[in-house]
Amino acid sequence: MRVAFYTLGCKVNQYETQALEQLFAGRGHTLVPFEGEADVYIINSCTVTAVSDKKSRQVVRQARKRARSAVVALCGCYPQTHPGDVAGLPVDIVAGTGDRVKFVELVEQAWAERREKITALDDAMKRRVFEPLPAGGLEGRTRAMLKVEDGCVNFCTYCIIPYARGPVRSLPLHDAAAQAAKLAEEGYRELVLTGIEISSWGRDLKDGTSLIDLVEAVCAAAPECRVRLGSLEPRTVTEEFCRRAAKLDNLCPHFHLSMQSGCDATLRRMNRKYDTARFFESVCLLREHFQSPAITTDMIVGFPGETEAEFVQSLDFIRRCAFAAMHIFPYSKRPGTPAAAMPDQVLNAVKEERARLAAEIAAGMENDYLSQFPGQREEILFEEEREGLWRGHTTRYCEVRVSSGEDLHNRLRQVSVTGVGDGFLEGEILNLGNG
């Protein structure tokens, strides 16, 4: 079969798509672009917002229109949480977020037998075992994703993902280390530890291990690879975590701390498990133990009940944290979550204006952070060439662009940083040796 994928959503979805790609390829099938002709079109969906749901439906209809005789399969978080909404879609297979090996078999079955629609959905809340999948990167990528955790029990009032993914399940430490070593052998230069909520890694194993134990094991198993962490909850960043992490030479000093709001009243309505004081403690600990760490975050503006005064508190807080980069999101109502039914919903125009103001501050902080690097020497992992410039990232995930006639894909090079562009660094290659 010729199999094509379309992936929406987070890094976990990207990881699971590449795992499915490996599973299909390993069974003799051919991977083809989604925009072309295929025998099977697979849409790996997201349901973080109602907009995500709409996009998933649109892609399904596009695939069906493109090839009436092809098998169209919808999997991921959207059908897992909204099976009734997808019942009328023109798909041959509906599956959720579990048992991906069985999903591959169902696709093969649908292609061979052309029978009525297949629905394969379980109760995510009853899952207790981590599903091992092959680690790796999407085709052409320089960094590999290593999924070490699934599930979440935080139940933030704006989020439906716990119902899509179920409780916390962890990849055992020795399995994670073995996968990391294998990825290094395959030539990847950077590994990204990902999961729905990696800060909770190990809580289900009940053997006393925590995320820092996993990080140490992965770094030791792949010493020549950069190791980058996915999004962290502030509670993860303790004195012990920072002390041990700072000793790991190949751990990237880039930490994405999940913030969402810089106002304590808003955080309480979100059912977040920290306040701004604890969040700022994490920021200070990271800066104490790492040299110029890149601390990045997410921020939701216009959450239900957010007053102008609360928004101003959030702006003051992000200035205090001085983030290296931020993702700013206007609150999007997710039907089925407590926040969707909260009073004092903020007008869209107000949300958009608050997002604009926050983004202006974020852009200024990013420029301030990047401004420290001109004149310094940085090691860059190059990924792609666009518009005549090779682009890659530092260990702190700062994008660097250089001019080079050499093919730099998946190569590490020493670069002299010469200037700051709009959200990126400019540089010149210093070392053209093997990388």
GITA-V247103 format. One record per backbone hydrogen bond with DSSP energy under -1.0 kcal/mol. CO is the residue of the C=O (numbers start at 1). NH is the residue of the N-H. Records with the same first field share a line. If there is no record, write none. Layout:
# GITA-V247103
CO->NH + NH
This chain:
# GITA-V247103
1->30
2->39 + 40
3->32
4->42
6->44
10->14
11->15
12->16
13->17
14->18
15->19
16->20
17->21
18->22
19->23
20->24
21->25
22->26
24->29
25->28
30->3
33->36
39->71
40->4
41->73
42->6
43->75
44->8
45->77
49->53
50->54
51->55
52->56
53->57
54->58
55->59
56->60
57->61
58->62
59->63
60->64
61->65
62->66
63->67
71->41
72->92 + 93
73->43
74->95
75->45
76->80
77->81
78->82
82->86
86->89
89->91
92->118
93->74
94->120
96->76
99->103
100->104
101->105
102->106
103->107
104->108
105->109
106->110
107->111
108->112
109->113
110->114
118->94
123->126
124->127
136->145
138->141
142->189
144->192
145->136
146->194
148->171
150->169
156->159
157->339
160->163
161->165
162->166
166->152
169->150
172->176
173->177
174->178
175->179
176->180
177->181
178->182
179->183
180->184
181->185
182->186
183->188
184->187
189->226
190->144
191->228
192->146
193->230
194->148
197->200
198->201
200->203
202->206
210->214
211->215
212->216
213->217
214->218
215->219
216->220
217->221
218->222
222->225
226->191
227->252
228->193
232->258
233->236
234->237
236->238
238->242
239->243
240->244
241->245
242->246
245->248
248->251
250->227
252->254
253->294
255->296
256->232
259->261
260->300
263->267
264->268
265->269
266->270
267->272
268->271
270->157
275->279
276->280
277->281
278->282
279->283
280->284
281->285
282->286
283->287
284->288
285->289
286->290
294->255
295->324
296->257
297->327
298->260
299->329
301->331
303->306
307->311
308->312
309->313
310->314
311->315
312->316
313->317
314->318
315->319
316->320
317->321
318->322
325->297
327->299
329->301
334->337
338->341
339->342
344->305
347->351
348->352
349->353
350->354
351->355
352->356
353->357
354->358
355->359
356->360
357->361
358->362
359->363
360->364
361->365
362->366
363->367
364->368
365->369
366->370
367->371
369->372
370->373
373->376
376->417
378->415
380->413
381->393
382->410
384->391
386->389
389->386
390->402
391->383 + 384
392->400
393->381
394->397
398->394
399->425
400->392
401->427
402->390
408->411
411->382
413->380
414->430 + 431
415->378
416->428
417->375
419->426
421->423
424->421
425->401
426->418 + 419
428->416
